[in-house]
Amino acid sequence: MDTGQATKALPAAEPAEEPATPGCDPRDPTLVADIRPCGQALIPIALRLMAIVAIAVFAASTAEVWLTNGSAPSVLAHIAVWSAFAIVCYAAVVKPFWAWSRSALTIRTDRLELRSARKRDQWIIPLVRIRDVTVDQSLFQRIGGYGTLIVHTDFAALPARARGVSRVSRVSREISELRTEAWQRQWTNQQPQSQPLSTDFPAAS
C-alpha cells in the first residue's frame, strides 16, 4: 500500500577493512620488524654534553680570575679550553649521536640486518647462522627499558651489536624463536612465510 511518503534508500554498507597485521609490511613480505634506537639512549649523550659545557665554562672562568684579562696568557688559556671542549664534545657527543641516528635493526623471516654509521659494523646475518642472542644492560639502561642486543654467529669471531634497542630482552627472545623456525624450515626445505611476532616491537623514537 502506497502511503505517499518517499522512502529514503539506505547507503550500502562498505566492507570493513581488515586490520593491518602488526610487524608485517605487505610491500615486503619478508619484513618482520624495523627497529630504530630508542630516544632513551640519548639521555647519556645529553648528560655528557651538559657536563662538558659546565667544565669548559668553569675552566674559562678560572682563567679570567687568575690571569689578566686580555693578556697573552689569558688568550692562550681560552683558546686551549675551547679547543679541548670542541675535541671532547666531538668524541663524546657528536660521534655517538651520529651513530645513534644512523643505526637500525631490521628483522626478516630469514635474516637480520644491522645498519650502522660505520660500514665495518654493518651486518647481514642469516637466522640459521646465529649461535646465540644475548643482552647487555647497565643499571641505567635497565631503568630506561633498553639495552644492547648481542648476536653471536658461527662465521665471525666477534659478535654483532645493536645498541639502544627498546624492550631488548623481549626482542632477543623473539629472534631466538625466529631462528628456531628458520632451522626447522631448513631441515624440511620449506619457504619462509611472513609471520608477525607475538608481541609488538617498539616504535622508533
URNOR-V721615 format. One record per residue. N is the residue number from 1. RES is the residue in one letter. SS is DSSP state (H for helix, E for strand, L for the rest). Layout:
BEGIN
N/RES/SS
N/RES/SS
END
This chain:
BEGIN
1/M/L
2/D/L
3/T/L
4/G/L
5/Q/L
6/A/L
7/T/L
8/K/L
9/A/L
10/L/L
11/P/L
12/A/L
13/A/L
14/E/L
15/P/L
16/A/L
17/E/L
18/E/L
19/P/L
20/A/L
21/T/L
22/P/L
23/G/L
24/C/L
25/D/E
26/P/L
27/R/L
28/D/E
29/P/L
30/T/L
31/L/E
32/V/E
33/A/E
34/D/E
35/I/E
36/R/E
37/P/L
38/C/L
39/G/H
40/Q/H
41/A/H
42/L/H
43/I/H
44/P/H
45/I/H
46/A/H
47/L/H
48/R/H
49/L/H
50/M/H
51/A/H
52/I/H
53/V/H
54/A/H
55/I/H
56/A/H
57/V/H
58/F/H
59/A/H
60/A/H
61/S/H
62/T/H
63/A/H
64/E/H
65/V/H
66/W/H
67/L/L
68/T/L
69/N/L
70/G/L
71/S/L
72/A/H
73/P/H
74/S/H
75/V/H
76/L/H
77/A/H
78/H/H
79/I/H
80/A/H
81/V/H
82/W/H
83/S/H
84/A/H
85/F/H
86/A/H
87/I/H
88/V/H
89/C/H
90/Y/H
91/A/H
92/A/H
93/V/H
94/V/H
95/K/H
96/P/H
97/F/H
98/W/H
99/A/H
100/W/H
101/S/H
102/R/H
103/S/L
104/A/E
105/L/E
106/T/E
107/I/E
108/R/E
109/T/L
110/D/L
111/R/E
112/L/E
113/E/E
114/L/E
115/R/E
116/S/L
117/A/L
118/R/L
119/K/H
120/R/H
121/D/H
122/Q/L
123/W/E
124/I/E
125/I/E
126/P/E
127/L/H
128/V/H
129/R/H
130/I/E
131/R/E
132/D/E
133/V/E
134/T/E
135/V/E
136/D/E
137/Q/L
138/S/L
139/L/H
140/F/H
141/Q/H
142/R/H
143/I/H
144/G/H
145/G/L
146/Y/E
147/G/E
148/T/E
149/L/E
150/I/E
151/V/E
152/H/E
153/T/E
154/D/L
155/F/L
156/A/L
157/A/L
158/L/L
159/P/L
160/A/E
161/R/E
162/A/E
163/R/E
164/G/E
165/V/E
166/S/E
167/R/L
168/V/H
169/S/H
170/R/H
171/V/H
172/S/H
173/R/H
174/E/H
175/I/H
176/S/H
177/E/H
178/L/H
179/R/H
180/T/H
181/E/H
182/A/H
183/W/H
184/Q/H
185/R/H
186/Q/H
187/W/H
188/T/H
189/N/L
190/Q/L
191/Q/L
192/P/L
193/Q/L
194/S/L
195/Q/L
196/P/L
197/L/L
198/S/L
199/T/L
200/D/L
201/F/L
202/P/L
203/A/L
204/A/L
205/S/L
END
